[in-house]
Amino acid sequence: MTSLEKDCDRLLQQVVVERDWVCVRCRVHPAACGHHIFTRSRPATRYRPDAVIGVCADCHNYLEEHPHEAIKLAKSFIGYENYYILERLSLVTCRFRAADYREIRQGLRMMIGRGE
């Protein structure tokens, strides 16, 4: 993983935690990390904040161990239509170059502090 990819991962987490400041699942603890609705190995949705939900560490572990619960939570949080749109997008094969990561990084930086 390159430093650009690491920057994008870190910024995405920051955007999601700012947006979902409380855990989307338990609604008790602060959101500490982002749970990718679709696996991070799918680059088309990996850096999209709308494909990540903010959860606390305990709920993140739970969702990783119970993928069917994660899908239900995602559908209820982003809506069924958005879920299926993102699901189709996640299946698109793409390969990012350094310039793509720089553009993603810039876009994520612009979202920080705006609650998007």
C-alpha positions in Angstrom: 0.0 0.0 0.0 1.4 3.4 -1.0 1.5 6.5 1.2 -1.2 8.0 -1.1 -3.5 5.0 -0.4 -2.8 5.3 3.3 -3.7 9.0 3.2 -6.9 8.3 1.4 -7.8 5.6 4.0 -7.1 8.0 6.9 -9.0 10.8 5.4 -12.0 8.7 4.5 -12.1 7.5 8.2 -12.0 11.1 9.3 -14.8 12.2 7.0 -17.0 9.3 8.1 -16.4 9.8 11.8 -17.1 13.5 11.5 -20.3 12.7 9.6 -21.5 9.9 11.8 -20.2 11.2 15.1 -22.2 8.6 17.0 -22.1 4.8 16.2 -24.8 4.1 13.6 -25.5 0.7 15.1 -25.7 1.1 18.9 -26.3 4.9 19.0 -24.5 5.0 22.3 -20.7 5.2 21.7 -18.9 7.7 19.5 -18.1 6.6 16.0 -14.5 5.5 16.1 -14.0 4.0 12.7 -15.7 3.4 9.4 -17.2 0.1 8.4 -17.0 -0.4 4.6 -20.4 -1.6 3.3 -18.6 -3.5 0.5 -15.2 -5.0 0.9 -12.2 -2.6 0.7 -10.9 -4.8 -2.1 -13.5 -3.3 -4.4 -11.8 0.0 -5.5 -14.8 1.6 -7.1 -16.5 2.1 -3.7 -13.5 1.9 -1.4 -13.1 5.7 -1.0 -16.7 6.7 -1.2 -18.0 8.1 2.1 -21.5 7.0 1.2 -20.3 3.4 1.1 -18.9 3.5 4.7 -20.8 3.8 8.0 -19.4 5.2 11.2 -19.4 2.7 14.1 -17.7 2.2 17.4 -15.0 -0.4 17.7 -17.3 -3.0 19.4 -20.0 -2.6 16.7 -17.3 -2.8 14.0 -16.1 -6.1 15.3 -19.7 -7.3 15.5 -20.5 -6.3 11.9 -17.3 -8.0 10.7 -18.4 -11.2 12.3 -22.1 -10.9 11.2 -22.1 -9.8 7.6 -25.8 -10.3 7.2 -26.5 -7.8 10.0 -24.1 -5.4 8.4 -26.0 -5.5 5.2 -29.3 -4.9 7.0 -27.8 -2.0 8.9 -26.4 -0.5 5.7 -29.7 -0.8 3.9 -31.6 0.9 6.7 -28.9 3.7 7.0 -28.4 4.6 3.4 -31.7 3.3 2.0 -32.4 0.3 -0.2 -32.1 2.1 -3.5 -28.8 3.7 -2.6 -27.5 0.3 -1.3 -28.2 -1.4 -4.6 -26.7 1.5 -6.7 -23.5 1.2 -4.6 -23.6 -2.5 -4.8 -23.6 -2.4 -8.6 -20.9 0.2 -8.6 -18.8 -1.9 -6.3 -18.6 -4.6 -8.9 -17.0 -2.3 -11.5 -13.4 -3.3 -12.1 -11.1 -0.3 -12.0 -7.5 0.4 -11.2 -6.3 3.6 -9.7 -3.2 5.4 -10.7 -1.2 7.9 -8.5 -3.1 10.8 -10.1 -6.4 9.2 -9.1 -5.4 8.8 -5.5 -4.3 12.4 -5.4 -7.7 13.5 -6.7 -9.5 11.2 -4.2 -7.3 12.7 -1.4 -8.1 16.2 -2.4 -11.9 15.5 -2.5 -11.8 13.9 0.9 -9.8 16.8 2.3 -12.5 19.2 1.0 -15.2 17.2 2.8 -13.5 17.4 6.2 -15.2 19.9 8.5 -18.2 20.2 6.2 -20.0 17.1 7.7 -20.5 15.4 4.3 
